[in-house]
Amino acid sequence: MFQTRQTVAIKKIRLGNFKEGVNFTALREIKLLKELKNPNIIELTDAFSHKGNLHLVFEFMHTDLEAIIRDRNIVLSPADIKSYMLMTLRGLAYCHKKWVLHRDMKPNNLLIGEDGQLKLADFGLARVFGSPDRKFTHQVFALWYRAPELLFGSKQYGSGVDVWAAACIFAELLLRRPFLQGSSDIDQLGKIFQAFGTPKPVQWPDMAYLPEYVEYQYVPAPPLRSLFPMASDDALDLLAKMFTYDPRARISVQQALEHRYFSSAPPPTEPAKLRRPPPKGDSFSSKYLDPDPPEGPRVLSPSRKLRRVMPNREGVDEDGYPVDDKVDNDVNDIRQAAG
């Protein structure tokens, strides 16, 4: 045992006994974070087991993007928003370069350090992607950040799901509140369609073939400017490309980073100059519902014509594989690293 006198954050996870098996979510997170070394990704500094629990040791981060968005004492300038999006997309681009889907992008998983640097965190739902035959669960991401292909039950998806969630975060920075606040998968789709119009087959040819496809009454798309009246033309253009319905046509993270939004004026604020609230736990509630939300556009779910209910499959893990399948080939190596 040695002392570094460094402030760290420790995430405690129940391991379970060997009869029950270990917590594979934690093991995957360790494995991926050991491979993902980037200035905009949280650093896992150590992992150890103690009294039946697994402890993950992370660098200490002072707050998160959710706290920034909710703090009405902080004014977010266009340059500030650009800076937060630049750091978010840089971290995400590195994940995708390493063939990793984050699958849980949301403001409180974007941590911010004392130096203003934003870092992606919470890789418990992250998975390696790339195989065309690989099937995943569609029940990932917090509901408000879930891409339409996931809401329609797609189990074969790629990096576009992270791009959609990043677009929701972009919208949230602009509006200072969550953009699409559905109460269920069906309601969330309604919120999306009311905001961007009901997609036509020419916009998204594969939509009708998704496992839980629901046909909605047609609703025309309002001008994007009406939803984000204070956004620049370049910001609106990037949002439109990130919110593209067809995941095959949706802009990639790398393409988003090369978009003119990031090279046009104003330049992004330097991270060290971004204003921050007090450290997490000192000044805000974890609930994300303002008692008196700011005025702004609201979306209402259109009525649906048809709903096809799909039966739940039993005997499969959360990625759609039989529960007795081997999940990870490196479990022993990771156990050793963690204990």
Residue pairs with C-beta under 8 A, 6 or more apart in sequence:
6 60
7 60
8 45
8 57
8 58
8 59
8 60
9 57
9 58
9 59
9 60
9 61
10 55
10 56
10 57
10 58
11 55
11 56
11 58
12 53
12 54
12 55
13 23
13 25
13 26
13 53
13 54
13 55
13 56
14 23
14 52
14 53
14 54
15 22
15 23
15 26
15 49
15 52
15 53
15 54
16 22
16 23
16 52
17 52
22 54
22 331
22 335
23 54
24 327
24 328
24 331
25 124
25 125
26 54
26 56
26 124
27 328
27 331
27 334
27 335
27 338
28 123
28 124
28 126
28 127
28 328
29 56
29 123
29 124
29 126
30 44
30 47
30 56
30 334
30 337
30 338
31 328
31 330
31 334
32 100
32 123
32 126
32 128
33 41
33 42
33 43
33 44
33 123
34 44
34 337
35 98
35 100
36 94
36 95
36 98
36 100
36 123
37 43
38 90
38 91
38 94
39 90
39 117
39 119
40 87
40 88
40 90
40 91
40 94
40 117
40 118
40 119
40 120
41 91
41 94
41 95
41 119
41 120
41 121
42 58
42 59
42 61
42 111
42 119
42 120
42 121
43 58
43 59
43 119
44 56
44 57
44 58
45 57
45 58
45 59
46 56
46 57
47 54
47 55
47 56
47 57
47 337
47 338
48 54
48 55
48 57
48 338
48 339
49 55
49 338
49 339
54 338
58 121
59 113
60 113
61 111
61 112
61 113
61 119
61 121
62 112
62 113
62 114
62 276
62 279
62 280
63 111
63 112
63 276
63 277
63 278
63 279
63 280
64 107
64 108
64 109
64 110
64 111
64 112
64 280
65 84
65 88
65 107
65 108
65 110
65 111
65 112
65 118
65 169
65 173
66 106
66 107
66 108
66 110
66 288
67 108
67 277
67 280
67 283
67 284
68 74
68 76
68 84
68 107
68 112
68 276
68 277
69 76
69 107
69 172
69 173
69 176
69 177
70 176
70 284
70 288
70 290
71 277
71 283
71 284
73 277
74 275
74 276
74 277
75 275
76 173
76 176
77 266
77 269
78 232
78 235
78 266
79 266
79 267
79 268
79 269
80 269
80 274
80 275
81 170
81 173
81 174
81 235
82 261
82 262
82 266
82 267
82 268
82 269
83 268
83 269
83 270
83 271
83 274
84 110
84 118
84 173
84 274
85 166
85 169
85 170
85 173
85 262
86 257
86 262
86 268
87 117
87 118
87 119
87 271
88 110
88 118
88 120
88 166
88 169
89 166
89 253
89 256
89 257
90 257
91 118
91 119
91 120
92 102
92 105
92 120
92 162
92 166
92 253
93 253
93 254
93 257
95 101
95 102
95 120
95 126
95 162
96 159
96 162
96 252
96 253
96 254
97 254
99 128
99 129
99 130
100 123
100 126
100 127
100 128
100 129
101 126
101 127
101 128
101 129
101 136
101 158
101 159
101 161
101 162
102 120
102 123
102 125
102 126
102 162
102 165
103 125
103 126
103 127
103 136
103 140
103 141
103 161
103 162
104 122
104 123
104 124
104 125
104 126
104 140
104 141
104 142
105 120
105 141
105 145
105 162
105 165
105 166
105 168
105 169
106 141
106 142
106 144
106 145
106 165
106 168
106 169
107 169
107 172
108 286
109 120
109 121
109 122
110 118
110 119
110 120
110 121
110 169
111 118
111 119
111 121
112 118
112 119
112 274
112 276
113 119
115 271
115 272
116 270
116 271
116 272
116 273
116 274
116 276
117 271
118 271
125 140
125 141
127 136
127 319
129 136
129 158
129 159
132 156
134 156
135 155
135 156
135 319
135 320
135 321
136 155
136 156
136 157
136 319
136 320
137 155
137 318
137 319
137 320
138 149
138 150
138 151
138 153
138 154
138 155
138 157
139 150
139 318
140 146
140 150
140 161
141 147
141 150
141 161
141 165
143 182
143 184
143 185
143 188
144 168
144 178
144 179
144 180
144 181
144 182
144 188
145 164
145 165
145 168
145 169
146 161
146 164
146 165
146 185
146 188
147 157
147 160
147 161
147 164
147 165
147 247
148 164
148 189
148 192
148 199
148 207
148 245
149 157
149 160
149 161
149 210
149 247
150 157
150 161
151 185
151 188
151 189
151 192
151 212
152 189
152 207
152 210
152 211
152 212
152 213
152 214
153 210
153 211
153 212
153 213
153 310
154 210
154 211
155 211
155 320
157 247
158 247
159 252
159 253
160 247
160 248
160 250
161 247
162 253
163 242
163 250
163 251
163 252
163 253
163 256
164 242
164 243
164 247
164 250
166 242
166 253
166 256
167 239
167 242
167 243
168 178
168 179
168 180
170 235
170 238
170 239
170 242
171 179
171 180
171 227
171 228
171 239
172 178
172 179
174 228
174 230
174 231
174 235
175 228
175 294
175 296
176 294
177 290
177 293
177 294
177 296
178 288
179 195
180 188
180 191
180 192
180 195
180 299
181 191
182 188
182 189
182 190
182 191
182 192
182 301
185 212
186 214
186 301
186 304
186 307
187 301
189 214
189 216
189 301
190 216
190 299
190 300
190 301
190 302
190 304
191 299
191 300
191 301
193 199
193 216
193 219
193 301
193 302
194 219
194 299
194 300
194 301
194 302
195 221
195 222
195 227
195 299
196 221
196 243
196 245
197 219
197 220
197 221
197 222
198 216
198 217
198 218
198 219
198 302
199 207
199 245
199 246
201 207
201 208
203 245
203 246
204 245
204 246
205 246
206 246
206 248
207 213
207 245
207 246
208 215
211 310
212 308
212 310
213 308
214 304
214 306
214 307
214 308
215 304
215 305
215 306
216 302
216 303
216 304
216 305
217 302
217 303
217 304
217 305
219 302
224 236
224 239
224 240
225 231
225 236
226 297
227 297
228 235
228 236
228 239
231 239
232 261
232 264
234 259
234 260
234 261
234 264
235 261
237 259
237 260
237 261
238 251
238 256
238 259
238 261
241 250
241 251
241 255
241 256
241 259
242 250
242 251
242 256
244 250
244 251
251 259
262 268
277 283
277 284
313 320
315 322
315 323
316 322
316 323
317 323
317 325
317 327
321 327
328 334
